[in-house]
Amino acid sequence: MIVPASIEHYETLLRDREPFTLSNIGGDGEFLTIVGWNGTNSDGKTSTPEKQAALARCILEPRSTYHGYNPGTPGSKKQSDAEAWLRSHGVNVPAYFPSYIDDAGFGGAKTNVRWVHKEIIAGANCQGRLGPFLGLLRARKPLVIGPTWLAPMAQRLNANASYLVPPEVGWESLDTLEAKIRAVLSALPADGVVTWSLGYLTKVLQWRLIPDYPWLTQIDLGAVLDPYCGHRNRRFYKSDKWPAAMESNLAGMA
């Protein structure tokens, strides 16, 4: 099993049809919630003890093949708080460059999470190098799960199916979402691919589903597909550099 350190590694996993699950743990919502912050994240979602426990479980009882890690700028309070929480709970802390994978530093940690750099796929998107990855996704006819505005990209990816929900759907709908997604998953082939773009809900739903669908490839894409559908909701996607990167990515899908 490749431990991804580049977008080409993810391409190899897709090309070889080797199932894996990528679940990203970011700094603006997931880790802040996990360490007990009581505010709202960048999407305006409020932290609760229930969210904290569910997201913490994704790390303390890991099921995903890979956990994408980016708690904030190295040396920042976000990073130090996240890594202090990991150490206090006996979880290995990922090394930074070049691989973000803490092979040597596992030491006496009770839980060894296979960390990868969270921004590998998003970074390739911004660099205009995501085309081959998107082309491999399209060849696999993925199930696209995310907000309703992703419909154009689901069509472009030749999605086998899509389950798109209004962006206001939140934590209170978790059980209903899980039941409906399970019904859609039942129609996927044994080597099916699922892309996820449901924010913090992605991590918890993946964790719940993995035991019953170990043969599926599940990729947490976060906001990667948003700017192709008119939602330029990240700083780089709003810059004058994004149109050229997007054009390169779409051309590279062929």
C-alpha positions in Angstrom: 0.0 0.0 0.0 1.4 3.4 -1.1 1.5 6.1 1.6 0.7 9.1 -0.6 3.2 11.9 -0.6 2.2 13.4 -4.0 -0.8 13.6 -6.3 0.8 10.9 -8.5 0.5 8.5 -5.6 -3.2 9.0 -5.4 -3.4 8.6 -9.2 -1.6 5.2 -8.8 -4.0 4.0 -6.2 -7.0 4.9 -8.4 -5.4 3.4 -11.5 -4.6 0.2 -9.7 -8.1 0.1 -8.2 -6.6 -0.4 -4.7 -9.3 0.6 -2.2 -8.5 3.3 0.4 -10.2 5.9 2.5 -8.9 9.5 2.9 -10.4 11.5 5.7 -9.1 15.0 6.2 -8.7 16.6 9.7 -8.4 20.4 9.2 -7.6 23.2 11.5 -10.5 25.6 11.0 -13.2 23.2 12.1 -12.3 19.6 13.0 -9.2 20.1 15.2 -10.6 23.2 16.8 -13.7 21.3 17.7 -11.8 18.3 18.9 -9.6 20.3 21.3 -12.7 21.8 22.9 -13.2 25.2 21.2 -16.7 26.4 21.4 -17.0 28.8 18.6 -18.0 28.4 14.9 -15.9 27.2 12.0 -15.4 28.9 8.6 -18.7 27.6 7.4 -20.5 29.1 10.5 -21.1 25.7 12.1 -21.2 25.7 15.8 -19.1 23.4 17.9 -20.9 21.1 20.3 -19.8 18.3 22.8 -21.4 15.8 20.5 -19.4 16.9 17.5 -16.3 16.9 19.6 -16.8 13.3 20.7 -17.7 12.1 17.2 -14.7 13.8 15.6 -12.3 12.7 18.3 -13.5 9.1 17.8 -12.4 9.3 14.2 -8.8 9.7 15.5 -8.9 7.7 18.7 -10.5 4.7 16.9 -9.1 5.2 13.4 -10.7 3.4 10.5 -9.6 5.4 7.5 -6.6 4.3 5.5 -5.2 7.8 5.6 -5.9 10.9 7.7 -5.0 14.1 6.0 -3.4 16.5 8.6 -3.2 20.2 8.6 -4.1 21.8 11.9 -2.7 25.2 11.0 0.6 27.0 10.3 3.6 25.2 11.8 4.3 26.8 15.2 0.9 28.3 15.5 -1.4 27.9 18.5 -3.8 25.7 16.4 -0.9 23.4 15.7 0.4 23.3 19.3 -3.1 22.7 20.7 -3.8 19.9 18.2 -0.6 18.1 18.8 -0.8 18.5 22.6 -4.3 16.9 22.4 -2.9 14.0 20.3 0.0 13.4 22.7 -2.3 13.6 25.7 -4.5 10.9 24.2 -1.7 8.6 23.2 -1.9 9.3 19.4 1.2 9.6 17.3 1.9 13.1 16.1 2.7 13.5 12.4 6.1 14.9 11.4 6.1 17.9 9.1 8.1 18.0 6.0 8.7 16.2 3.7 6.1 13.5 4.3 3.9 14.3 7.4 4.2 10.6 8.3 5.4 9.9 11.8 7.1 6.5 11.2 10.1 7.1 13.5 8.2 9.0 16.2 5.5 6.5 17.0 7.3 5.6 20.2 4.9 4.6 23.0 1.8 6.0 21.5 -1.3 3.8 21.9 -2.8 4.7 18.6 -0.9 4.9 15.4 -2.7 7.0 12.8 -1.4 6.9 9.2 -1.1 10.6 8.6 -0.6 12.2 5.2 -0.4 15.9 4.2 -4.0 17.2 3.9 -3.2 19.6 1.1 -1.8 17.2 -1.5 -5.0 17.0 -3.7 -6.0 20.7 -3.0 -2.4 21.8 -3.8 -2.4 20.0 -7.1 -5.7 21.6 -7.9 -4.2 25.1 -7.3 -1.1 24.2 -9.3 -3.1 23.1 -12.4 -1.8 19.5 -12.0 -5.1 17.8 -11.0 -6.2 16.9 -14.5 -4.9 13.2 -14.6 -6.4 12.6 -11.1 -9.8 14.0 -12.2 -9.6 11.9 -15.4 -9.0 8.7 -13.3 -12.0 9.7 -11.1 -14.2 10.1 -14.2 -13.1 6.7 -15.5 -14.3 5.1 -12.3 -17.7 6.9 -12.5 -17.7 8.0 -8.8 -20.6 8.6 -6.5 -20.3 12.4 -5.7 -21.6 13.3 -2.2 -21.7 17.0 -1.4 -23.8 20.2 -1.6 -26.3 20.8 -4.4 -24.1 23.2 -6.2 -21.7 20.3 -7.2 -24.2 19.0 -9.8 -22.3 20.4 -12.8 -19.0 18.7 -11.7 -20.8 15.5 -10.9 -22.0 15.4 -14.5 -18.5 16.3 -15.8 -17.1 13.4 -13.8 -19.6 11.0 -15.4 -20.8 10.2 -11.9 -22.4 6.8 -11.4 -24.8 8.6 -9.1 -24.8 11.7 -6.9 -26.2 12.4 -3.5 -26.3 16.2 -3.2 -27.8 17.9 -0.2 -28.7 21.6 0.6 -25.7 23.3 2.2 -27.7 24.1 5.3 -28.0 20.4 6.1 -26.1 19.9 9.3 -25.3 17.7 12.4 -29.0 17.2 13.3 -29.5 15.4 10.0 -26.6 13.0 10.5 -28.6 9.8 11.0 -31.0 10.6 8.1 -28.1 11.4 5.8 -26.4 8.1 6.7 -29.5 6.1 5.9 -30.0 7.8 2.6 -26.3 7.5 1.6 -26.3 3.8 2.5 -29.2 3.2 0.1 -27.2 4.9 -2.7 -24.0 3.0 -1.8 -25.9 -0.3 -2.2 -26.0 0.3 -6.0 -22.3 0.9 -6.4 -20.0 -1.8 -7.9 -17.6 -3.7 -5.6 -14.7 -1.4 -6.6 -16.7 1.8 -6.5 -15.4 5.3 -5.7 -17.0 7.9 -3.5 -16.0 11.5 -3.3 -17.0 13.5 -0.2 -17.5 17.2 0.2 -19.7 17.5 3.3 -17.2 19.2 5.7 -17.1 17.8 9.2 -20.0 15.5 8.4 -17.7 13.7 5.9 -15.3 12.4 8.6 -18.1 11.0 10.9 -20.1 9.4 8.0 -16.9 7.8 6.6 -16.1 6.4 10.0 -19.6 4.9 10.4 -19.6 3.4 6.9 -16.1 1.9 6.5 -16.8 -1.3 8.4 -19.7 -2.2 6.1 -18.0 -1.0 2.8 -14.3 -1.9 3.1 -14.1 -2.5 -0.6 -15.0 1.1 -1.6 -12.6 3.9 -2.2 -13.7 7.0 -0.3 -11.9 10.3 -0.9 -12.5 13.4 1.2 -12.2 16.2 -1.4 -13.4 19.0 0.8 -13.8 22.2 -1.3 -11.7 20.9 -4.3 -14.7 20.7 -6.7 -16.4 23.9 -5.5 -14.7 26.4 -7.8 -15.6 24.4 -10.9 -19.2 25.1 -10.0 -19.0 28.8 -9.4 -18.2 28.6 -5.7 -14.8 30.2 -5.4 -14.8 30.0 -1.6 -11.1 29.8 -0.9 -8.5 32.6 -1.2 -6.6 31.1 -4.1 -9.8 30.3 -6.0 -10.7 34.0 -5.8 -7.3 35.0 -7.2 -6.5 35.8 -10.8 -4.3 32.7 -10.9 -7.2 30.3 -10.5 -8.7 30.5 -14.1 -5.5 29.3 -15.7 -5.1 26.5 -13.1 -8.7 25.4 -13.7 -8.3 25.4 -17.5 -5.2 23.2 -17.1 -7.0 20.8 -14.8 -10.0 20.4 -17.1 -7.7 20.0 -20.1 -5.7 17.3 -18.3 -8.8 15.2 -17.6 -8.7 13.9 -21.2 
